[in-house]
Amino acid sequence: MMRTTLPILALTILLALLGLGATAAQATTGLARAHGFAPRRVVVKFAGEGGARALRLPSGASVAGSATALRGNPRVDYAEPDYLATASAIGAEPGFVLPDDPGTLGGASEAAASAGDWAYKQWDFLPFEGEPTPRLPTSLGGIDAVGAWRNLAAAGRPGAEGVTVAVLDTGIAYRDKGGAFLRSPDFGANEFVKGYDFVENDRVPLDENGHGTHVAGTIAEKTDNAIGLTGLAYGAKLMPVRVLDKHGRGAASDIAKGIRFAVAHHAQVINMSFNFGCGKKVPEVDEALRDAYQHGVVTVASVGNLGSETCVAEPATGPRVIGVGGTTEGGCLGNYSLAGPGVDLVAPGGGEPIPGCASVSDRPIYQVTLDGASTRLFAIPGNYVGTSMAAAHVSGVAAMVLASGVLSKRLTPQARVDAVARRLRTTARSIGLPAAQQGAGLIDAAAATAP
């Protein structure tokens, strides 16, 4: 109690001494359209303390002014507004058979769908070379998930069985609750581990937006169950961690807690399909990311979308994070994908290509998710495009690399993280762009998991 009370008391006294607390002008904080900060709250780390805390300011205190003043105090290691992040989306060998998922959720208009038709929607999972067949086309923008599935089946770890991926997002439609929420029909009841809702502070991180369910579907939607579509690491466990609200926005303090929760509960990969504003400092998130690295957890983040963000920013630029840009069905860079030193890899995000691309194919990323604002109805919408979707592909393939057995079992936790990132980079294929745009290139799931 003393450790909790003294810093808060010190903060109150300090704010009073600095005159930060009373005028109407100072009370106006405002939120930017895309990225702002939580009102009346600063994230402070006091000298000698293990971690930061989000502290509520006195009524009328300026958030930015208080943070600036606190940074000048020798007892304070850092002080920042509690910045908000936003979701980065614009809207047959032994042991292996192709999935029979029909690519639809049923209905009279979809009566012609048959087993295996997932391949005609999920261009992103297809082989990018070789002879196409009636059941398995090829796609210039595909990452050859089929080849990776073969590799994992041969290794005895189908679909990345045994790996846990934490999805920090708007939640996931992972279970029924009362009459308001239903589990997505293409998720299995047993493919989830315990999660948490840091937005509403409870143990039921259910999705009220659809973004998180879509991202989770790409990572590990059930496969070969004759329902809907397929997921990359379909044998993996998913950990739902809600850090973004129903509008797709989340506070840095909640995101840092979400990362620490995932680490403490033994996630091996963390997906973060969201971004803070350009140049925003989020030291509490960086500290949590360093902790993830120390514990051997692979962290993946979207680099952000042009129009929502203006530069590659946190968490994609955070410590040891794999920053992911988006590509199109034609294997081009998406016209939304930001460029900069934080771009490590690119992966399918769908949408329109940058000018000059030879292919104009612009289909989105298809997955089963909430149908509009309903938390009881599900669909396969055609408006999910962006680096959010791209990051999910890298998280799924990272889980597959961990399960594939291609990494030495003698690696330290940190070396394992580095080895996963290195494997993804060295097996990626160039799309002919500078590193600032494509990083090491477009991920190749089959090559990354090949023995």
C-alpha positions as CSV (number, residue, x, y, z in Angstrom):
1,M,0.0,0.0,0.0
2,M,2.8,2.4,0.8
3,R,4.5,1.8,-2.6
4,T,1.2,2.6,-4.3
5,T,0.3,5.6,-2.3
6,L,3.5,7.5,-2.2
7,P,4.0,7.9,-6.0
8,I,0.3,9.0,-6.4
9,L,0.7,11.5,-3.6
10,A,4.0,12.7,-5.1
11,L,2.2,13.1,-8.4
12,T,-0.6,15.1,-6.9
13,I,1.8,17.4,-5.0
14,L,4.0,17.8,-8.0
15,L,1.1,18.8,-10.2
16,A,-0.1,21.3,-7.6
17,L,3.4,22.8,-7.3
18,L,3.6,23.1,-11.1
19,G,0.2,24.8,-11.3
20,L,-1.2,22.1,-13.6
21,G,-4.8,21.7,-12.7
22,A,-7.3,24.5,-12.8
23,T,-8.0,26.6,-15.9
24,A,-10.6,25.9,-18.5
25,A,-8.0,26.2,-21.3
26,Q,-5.9,23.5,-19.6
27,A,-8.9,21.2,-19.3
28,T,-9.2,21.0,-23.1
29,T,-7.3,17.9,-24.3
30,G,-9.3,16.7,-27.3
31,L,-8.7,13.6,-29.3
32,A,-7.3,13.5,-32.8
33,R,-9.5,11.9,-35.5
34,A,-7.3,8.8,-35.8
35,H,-4.8,8.9,-32.9
36,G,-5.1,10.7,-29.6
37,F,-4.8,9.9,-26.0
38,A,-7.0,8.9,-23.1
39,P,-8.4,12.0,-21.3
40,R,-7.2,12.8,-17.7
41,R,-4.6,10.0,-17.8
42,V,-0.8,9.9,-18.0
43,V,1.5,6.8,-18.0
44,V,4.3,7.4,-15.5
45,K,7.2,5.3,-14.4
46,F,8.8,6.4,-11.1
47,A,12.5,5.9,-10.5
48,G,13.2,2.5,-8.8
49,E,9.9,1.0,-9.8
50,G,9.6,-2.2,-11.9
51,G,7.0,-0.9,-14.4
52,A,4.9,2.0,-15.4
53,R,1.4,2.8,-14.2
54,A,-1.5,4.8,-15.7
55,L,-2.5,7.6,-13.3
56,R,-5.6,9.7,-13.4
57,L,-5.0,13.4,-13.3
58,P,-6.9,16.0,-11.2
59,S,-9.9,17.6,-12.8
60,G,-8.9,20.3,-15.2
61,A,-5.2,19.2,-15.5
62,S,-3.7,19.3,-19.0
63,V,-2.6,15.8,-20.2
64,A,0.2,17.0,-22.4
65,G,1.3,19.7,-19.9
66,S,1.3,17.3,-17.0
67,A,3.4,14.7,-18.9
68,T,5.9,17.4,-19.9
69,A,6.2,18.7,-16.3
70,L,6.5,15.2,-14.9
71,R,9.4,14.4,-17.3
72,G,11.3,17.3,-15.6
73,N,11.2,15.7,-12.2
74,P,14.2,13.6,-11.2
75,R,11.9,11.0,-9.5
76,V,10.2,10.2,-12.9
77,D,11.9,7.9,-15.5
78,Y,9.3,8.8,-18.1
79,A,5.8,10.3,-18.4
80,E,3.7,10.2,-21.5
81,P,0.0,10.6,-22.4
82,D,-1.8,7.3,-22.6
83,Y,-1.8,7.2,-26.4
84,L,-4.4,5.4,-28.3
85,A,-3.7,2.8,-31.1
86,T,-6.1,2.0,-33.9
87,A,-6.7,-1.2,-35.9
88,S,-4.8,-1.3,-39.2
89,A,-7.5,-2.5,-41.6
90,I,-9.5,-0.5,-44.3
91,G,-12.1,-2.6,-44.0
92,A,-2.6,-35.8,-51.0
93,E,0.6,-37.3,-49.4
94,P,0.4,-39.6,-46.4
95,G,-0.9,-37.5,-43.4
96,F,-2.0,-34.7,-45.6
97,V,-5.1,-34.0,-47.7
98,L,-6.3,-30.7,-49.1
99,P,-9.0,-29.0,-46.9
100,D,-12.6,-29.6,-47.9
101,D,-13.8,-26.2,-46.7
102,P,-16.4,-25.0,-49.1
103,G,-15.6,-21.3,-49.0
104,T,-19.1,-20.3,-48.0
105,L,-21.4,-20.2,-44.9
106,G,-24.4,-21.7,-46.8
107,G,-27.5,-20.0,-48.2
108,A,-29.5,-20.4,-51.4
109,S,-27.2,-18.1,-53.4
110,E,-24.2,-20.3,-52.5
111,A,-25.7,-23.7,-53.2
112,A,-23.2,-24.4,-56.0
113,A,-20.3,-24.3,-53.5
114,S,-18.5,-27.7,-53.0
115,A,-15.8,-29.1,-50.9
116,G,-12.4,-27.4,-51.6
117,D,-13.9,-24.2,-52.9
118,W,-12.0,-22.3,-50.2
119,A,-9.1,-22.1,-52.8
120,Y,-11.1,-19.9,-55.1
121,K,-11.5,-17.2,-52.4
122,Q,-8.2,-17.6,-50.5
123,W,-5.7,-16.6,-53.1
124,D,-3.4,-15.6,-50.3
125,F,-2.9,-19.2,-49.2
126,L,-2.2,-20.6,-52.7
127,P,1.1,-21.7,-54.3
128,F,2.6,-18.9,-56.4
129,E,4.3,-21.3,-58.9
130,G,3.8,-24.7,-60.5
131,E,1.0,-26.2,-62.5
132,P,-2.5,-25.3,-61.3
133,T,-5.1,-28.0,-60.9
134,P,-8.9,-27.8,-60.8
135,R,-8.8,-28.0,-57.0
136,L,-5.7,-26.0,-56.5
137,P,-5.2,-22.9,-58.6
138,T,-2.0,-20.7,-58.3
139,S,-1.8,-17.1,-57.3
140,L,1.0,-14.5,-57.9
141,G,0.3,-13.2,-54.4
142,G,0.0,-16.5,-52.6
143,I,2.4,-17.6,-49.8
144,D,2.0,-21.4,-50.4
145,A,0.3,-22.4,-47.2
146,V,-0.4,-25.7,-48.9
147,G,3.3,-26.5,-49.1
148,A,3.7,-25.5,-45.4
149,W,0.8,-27.8,-44.4
150,R,2.5,-30.7,-46.1
151,N,5.8,-29.9,-44.2
152,L,4.0,-29.7,-40.9
153,A,2.1,-32.9,-41.5
154,A,5.4,-34.7,-42.3
155,A,6.9,-33.3,-39.1
156,G,4.0,-34.6,-37.0
157,R,2.7,-31.2,-36.0
158,P,-0.2,-30.5,-38.4
159,G,-1.3,-26.9,-38.5
160,A,1.3,-25.8,-35.9
161,E,-0.2,-28.1,-33.3
162,G,1.2,-27.3,-29.9
163,V,1.8,-23.5,-30.5
164,T,-0.2,-20.7,-28.8
165,V,-0.8,-17.4,-30.6
166,A,-2.1,-14.4,-28.6
167,V,-4.3,-12.1,-30.7
168,L,-4.2,-8.6,-29.2
169,D,-7.2,-7.0,-30.8
170,T,-10.9,-6.2,-30.5
171,G,-11.5,-9.6,-29.0
172,I,-12.6,-12.8,-30.8
173,A,-16.0,-14.4,-31.3
174,Y,-14.7,-17.5,-29.5
175,R,-17.6,-18.5,-27.2
176,D,-21.3,-18.1,-26.7
177,K,-22.5,-15.8,-23.9
178,G,-26.1,-15.3,-23.0
179,G,-28.2,-14.4,-26.0
180,A,-25.9,-11.7,-27.2
181,F,-22.8,-13.4,-28.4
182,L,-22.2,-16.6,-30.4
183,R,-19.0,-18.4,-31.3
184,S,-17.9,-18.1,-35.0
185,P,-19.1,-21.3,-36.7
186,D,-15.6,-21.8,-38.1
187,F,-13.8,-21.9,-34.7
188,G,-13.6,-25.0,-32.6
189,A,-14.7,-24.9,-29.0
190,N,-11.4,-26.4,-27.9
191,E,-8.9,-24.2,-29.9
192,F,-8.8,-21.4,-27.3
193,V,-6.9,-20.9,-24.2
194,K,-7.6,-18.4,-21.4
195,G,-7.7,-14.8,-22.4
196,Y,-8.6,-11.4,-20.9
197,D,-10.5,-8.3,-21.7
198,F,-8.4,-5.2,-20.7
199,V,-11.1,-2.8,-22.1
200,E,-13.9,-3.9,-19.8
201,N,-11.6,-5.6,-17.3
202,D,-13.2,-9.0,-17.3
203,R,-12.3,-12.5,-18.4
204,V,-14.5,-12.7,-21.4
205,P,-12.7,-10.9,-24.3
206,L,-15.5,-11.1,-26.9
207,D,-15.4,-9.3,-30.1
208,E,-17.8,-6.4,-30.7
209,N,-16.2,-5.2,-33.9
210,G,-15.2,-8.1,-36.2
211,H,-11.6,-7.0,-36.8
212,G,-10.2,-9.4,-34.1
213,T,-12.2,-12.3,-35.3
214,H,-11.1,-11.8,-38.9
215,V,-7.4,-11.6,-37.9
216,A,-7.8,-14.7,-35.7
217,G,-9.4,-16.5,-38.6
218,T,-6.4,-15.9,-40.8
219,I,-4.1,-17.2,-38.1
220,A,-5.9,-20.3,-37.0
221,E,-9.4,-20.8,-38.4
222,K,-10.4,-24.4,-38.4
223,T,-9.5,-26.4,-41.5
224,D,-11.0,-29.5,-43.2
225,N,-14.2,-29.1,-41.2
226,A,-16.5,-28.5,-44.3
227,I,-17.3,-25.0,-43.0
228,G,-16.3,-21.7,-44.3
229,L,-12.6,-21.1,-45.1
230,T,-9.2,-22.1,-43.8
231,G,-6.6,-20.8,-41.4
232,L,-2.8,-20.9,-41.6
233,A,-1.8,-22.5,-38.3
234,Y,-5.1,-24.3,-38.0
235,G,-3.8,-26.7,-35.3
236,A,-2.6,-23.9,-33.0
237,K,-4.3,-22.6,-29.9
238,L,-5.6,-19.0,-29.9
239,M,-5.4,-16.7,-26.9
240,P,-7.9,-13.8,-27.2
241,V,-6.7,-10.6,-25.5
242,R,-9.0,-7.7,-25.9
243,V,-7.1,-4.4,-26.0
244,L,-9.1,-2.5,-28.6
245,D,-12.7,-1.3,-28.1
246,K,-15.7,-1.8,-30.4
247,H,-14.4,1.1,-32.5
248,G,-11.0,-0.5,-32.9
249,R,-9.1,1.9,-30.5
250,G,-7.1,1.0,-27.5
251,A,-4.9,2.7,-24.9
252,A,-1.2,2.1,-24.6
253,S,-1.5,1.1,-20.9
254,D,-4.0,-1.6,-21.8
255,I,-1.9,-2.8,-24.7
256,A,1.1,-3.1,-22.4
257,K,-0.9,-5.1,-20.0
258,G,-2.1,-7.3,-22.8
259,I,1.4,-8.1,-23.9
260,R,2.4,-9.0,-20.4
261,F,-0.6,-11.2,-20.0
262,A,0.2,-13.1,-23.1
263,V,3.8,-13.6,-22.0
264,A,2.8,-14.7,-18.5
265,H,0.3,-17.2,-19.9
266,H,2.9,-18.8,-22.3
267,A,1.9,-17.5,-25.7
268,Q,4.7,-18.1,-28.2
269,V,3.6,-15.6,-30.8
270,I,1.8,-12.3,-30.3
271,N,-0.1,-10.6,-33.1
272,M,-0.7,-6.8,-33.0
273,S,-2.7,-5.6,-35.9
274,F,-2.9,-1.9,-34.8
275,N,-0.7,1.2,-34.8
276,F,-0.1,4.3,-32.7
277,G,0.2,7.7,-34.3
278,C,3.4,8.7,-36.1
279,G,6.2,9.4,-33.7
280,K,4.2,8.7,-30.5
281,K,6.3,7.4,-27.7
282,V,4.9,4.5,-25.8
283,P,7.7,3.4,-23.4
284,E,5.4,1.2,-21.4
285,V,4.6,-0.9,-24.6
286,D,8.3,-1.0,-25.4
287,E,9.1,-2.3,-22.0
288,A,6.5,-5.0,-22.3
289,L,7.9,-5.9,-25.8
290,R,11.4,-6.3,-24.3
291,D,9.9,-8.6,-21.7
292,A,8.3,-10.7,-24.4
293,Y,11.7,-11.0,-26.2
294,Q,13.4,-12.0,-23.0
295,H,10.8,-14.8,-22.6
296,G,11.2,-16.0,-26.2
297,V,7.9,-14.7,-27.5
298,V,7.8,-13.7,-31.2
299,T,6.0,-10.4,-31.7
300,V,4.4,-9.3,-35.0
301,A,2.7,-6.0,-35.9
302,S,1.2,-4.2,-38.8
303,V,3.2,-1.2,-40.2
304,G,0.0,0.8,-40.7
305,N,-2.1,2.1,-43.6
306,L,-1.7,5.3,-45.6
307,G,-4.6,7.5,-44.7
308,S,-4.9,6.2,-41.2
309,E,-1.3,6.7,-40.3
310,T,1.5,8.8,-41.8
311,C,4.6,6.8,-41.0
312,V,5.6,3.4,-39.8
313,A,5.1,3.6,-36.0
314,E,4.8,1.6,-32.8
315,P,4.4,-1.2,-32.1
316,A,5.9,-2.2,-35.5
317,T,9.0,-0.1,-34.7
318,G,9.2,-1.6,-31.2
319,P,12.0,-3.8,-29.8
320,R,12.4,-7.0,-31.8
321,V,9.0,-6.7,-33.4
322,I,8.5,-8.0,-36.9
323,G,6.9,-5.1,-38.8
324,V,4.6,-6.2,-41.7
325,G,3.5,-4.4,-44.9
326,G,0.7,-5.5,-47.2
327,T,0.6,-7.0,-50.7
328,T,-2.0,-7.7,-53.3
329,E,-3.4,-10.7,-55.1
330,G,-1.1,-9.8,-58.0
331,G,2.0,-9.9,-55.8
332,C,2.4,-6.2,-55.7
333,L,2.7,-3.8,-52.8
334,G,-0.7,-2.5,-51.6
335,N,-1.3,1.2,-52.3
336,Y,-2.1,1.6,-48.6
337,S,1.1,0.0,-47.2
338,L,3.4,2.5,-45.5
339,A,7.2,2.5,-46.1
340,G,10.0,3.1,-43.7
341,P,12.8,1.5,-41.7
342,G,10.3,-0.5,-39.6
343,V,9.2,-2.7,-42.6
344,D,10.7,-6.1,-42.1
345,L,8.5,-8.3,-44.3
346,V,5.4,-8.0,-46.5
347,A,2.4,-10.4,-46.6
348,P,-1.0,-10.5,-48.2
349,G,-3.3,-7.6,-47.2
350,G,-5.4,-7.5,-50.4
351,G,-6.7,-4.3,-52.0
352,E,-5.4,-2.2,-54.8
353,P,-1.7,-2.1,-55.9
354,I,0.7,0.8,-56.1
355,P,0.9,2.5,-59.5
356,G,3.1,0.7,-62.0
357,C,2.2,-2.8,-60.9
358,A,1.7,-5.3,-63.7
359,S,-1.4,-6.9,-62.0
360,V,-4.5,-5.0,-61.1
361,S,-6.0,-7.9,-59.1
362,D,-7.4,-6.3,-56.0
363,R,-9.5,-8.8,-54.1
364,P,-9.6,-8.5,-50.3
365,I,-8.6,-11.0,-47.6
366,Y,-11.5,-13.4,-47.0
367,Q,-12.3,-14.8,-43.6
368,V,-15.3,-15.6,-41.5
369,T,-16.1,-12.8,-39.1
370,L,-19.0,-10.8,-37.6
371,D,-21.7,-9.7,-40.1
372,G,-21.8,-6.0,-39.6
373,A,-22.6,-4.8,-36.0
374,S,-24.2,-8.1,-35.0
375,T,-22.4,-10.3,-32.5
376,R,-24.7,-13.3,-33.4
377,L,-24.4,-13.3,-37.2
378,F,-21.4,-14.3,-39.3
379,A,-20.4,-13.8,-42.9
380,I,-17.4,-13.7,-45.3
381,P,-17.2,-10.0,-46.0
382,G,-15.4,-8.5,-48.9
383,N,-14.1,-5.3,-47.3
384,Y,-11.1,-6.4,-45.2
385,V,-8.0,-4.9,-46.6
386,G,-4.8,-3.7,-45.0
387,T,-1.7,-4.3,-43.0
388,S,-3.8,-5.8,-40.2
389,M,-4.5,-8.7,-42.4
390,A,-0.9,-8.9,-43.5
391,A,0.4,-9.1,-39.9
392,A,-1.9,-12.0,-39.2
393,H,-0.3,-14.0,-42.1
394,V,3.1,-13.5,-40.6
395,S,1.9,-14.5,-37.1
396,G,0.4,-17.7,-38.5
397,V,3.6,-18.6,-40.4
398,A,5.7,-17.8,-37.4
399,A,3.7,-20.3,-35.4
400,M,4.2,-22.8,-38.2
401,V,8.0,-22.2,-38.2
402,L,8.0,-22.9,-34.4
403,A,6.1,-26.1,-34.9
404,S,8.0,-27.3,-37.9
405,G,11.2,-28.5,-36.2
406,V,13.5,-26.5,-38.4
407,L,14.9,-24.6,-35.5
408,S,17.5,-26.0,-33.1
409,K,16.0,-27.1,-29.7
410,R,19.1,-25.8,-28.0
411,L,18.4,-22.1,-28.7
412,T,17.9,-19.7,-25.8
413,P,14.5,-18.0,-25.7
414,Q,15.9,-14.8,-27.2
415,A,17.9,-16.7,-29.8
416,R,14.7,-18.5,-30.8
417,V,12.9,-15.2,-31.5
418,D,15.8,-14.1,-33.6
419,A,15.9,-17.4,-35.5
420,V,12.2,-17.2,-36.4
421,A,12.6,-13.7,-37.7
422,R,15.7,-14.7,-39.6
423,R,14.0,-17.8,-41.1
424,L,11.1,-15.6,-42.3
425,R,13.4,-13.1,-43.9
426,T,15.8,-15.5,-45.6
427,T,13.1,-17.5,-47.2
428,A,11.0,-14.5,-48.3
429,R,10.8,-13.7,-52.0
430,S,11.5,-10.2,-53.4
431,I,8.8,-8.3,-55.2
432,G,11.3,-6.0,-56.7
433,L,11.0,-3.0,-54.4
434,P,13.4,-1.2,-52.0
435,A,13.8,-2.6,-48.5
436,A,11.9,0.4,-47.1
437,Q,8.8,-0.8,-48.9
438,Q,9.1,-4.6,-48.9
439,G,11.6,-5.3,-46.1
440,A,13.1,-8.7,-46.9
441,G,10.2,-9.5,-49.3
442,L,6.9,-11.5,-49.4
443,I,6.7,-14.4,-46.9
444,D,6.9,-17.9,-48.3
445,A,5.3,-20.3,-45.8
446,A,6.4,-23.5,-47.6
447,A,10.1,-22.4,-47.8
448,A,10.0,-21.1,-44.1
449,T,8.9,-24.5,-42.8
450,A,10.9,-26.7,-45.2
451,P,13.5,-29.0,-43.4
